[in-house]
């Protein structure tokens, strides 16, 4: 039996493994992918100080540090199920059954692409798939593409594709329907982008965003938004155009765009075709929580964190004895926050395993998580701190109810 098992070899899982190993625990990390690193492997962006955040390099550093501490990794190992038997957590993989008293779920996030007519054609993919192809496998997804969906994730990946020499014809919204409401409404999309306007290379965009602090100015901004979009990284960002469909014979050949009004409704007769050989669909990320669900962990829908998240406290403990969580399973944030959360989770696990004198370290690590969150260059949700407060309030209510 292992002292600790981590499911997920991304930034949260590896950093938690390092913390546990540093306290003398034997650690096993499982991951379904062929390489350790998780979403770190696809990340590449320039930070405010001019340095570059290279996810592959950061992943390699964490992986090497963990290996040097004796952490064992079993990659290409999907986990099918987990359950609690007595004091032990039982983990079922395709090849073996494992057990531990301390289990961390660091399963990360998944993409939720919005449906668009023609999206089953070869050459249509999620933005995350295009990111992995380009940054990890060094294969261009195509020569000229269109990105459907304008959000923090798609904007960052558009920049990465541009750096790789891929031509992005434009970024546009999906057609309005019951499913795409949030992603297809120009004002709602503009709202979601204002908190990351500091990432824009254009001083015009940065200054303009500061003026749109109230609803009147936001409505004005959408009303007078250029029909051909605002260009960033030489990519037209089109909040007043929507992709009606993706067309092609046996593969993607182009998309049909149409103008939309301030409410996202199509303007009749404004359709135009744009030639392209690949299309990326971006609907955002949601916490990947299936294993926590089968473990019967309590859940809450926290929209500010991207979806349903397992109940947990600041020490990354769940209400289930010996079960911990860290990273995007707890809410959609960046890799640096996930690393900080992993450190906290690892220290909490070590304390739970009987290592004494860790209270001050845990408190300090929780403070580091907060500081990392406050200083995050990329924030996927503008009200993430409100979401975190909701989780802690739910924790207090749940613990109080159980105690009674």
SULDA-V75954 format. One record per run of one state. SS is the DSSP state (A for helix, B for strand, O for the rest). FROM is the first residue (numbers start at 1). LEN is the number of residues. If there is no record, write none. Layout:
ss=<SS:SS>
from=<FROM:FROM>
len=<LEN:LEN>
This chain:
ss=<O:B:O:A:O:B:O:A:O:B:O:B:A:O:B:O:B:O:B:O:B:O:B:O:B:A:O:B:O:A:O:B:O:A:O:A:O:A:O:A:O:A:O:B:O:B:O:B:O:B:O:B:O:B:O:B:O:A:O:B:A:O:B:O:B:O:B:O:A:O:A:O:A:O:A:O>
from=<1:2:8:11:23:27:31:38:43:44:47:52:55:69:72:75:79:86:88:94:97:106:109:112:124:127:137:144:149:152:164:167:175:181:185:186:195:197:200:203:212:215:224:230:233:235:248:254:261:266:267:272:276:278:282:285:288:290:295:299:303:306:307:311:317:318:323:326:327:331:335:353:359:375:384:404>
len=<1:6:3:12:4:4:7:5:1:3:5:3:14:3:3:4:7:2:6:3:9:3:3:12:3:10:7:5:3:12:3:8:6:4:1:9:2:3:3:9:3:9:6:3:2:13:6:7:5:1:5:4:2:4:3:3:2:5:4:4:3:1:4:6:1:5:3:1:4:4:18:6:16:9:20:1>
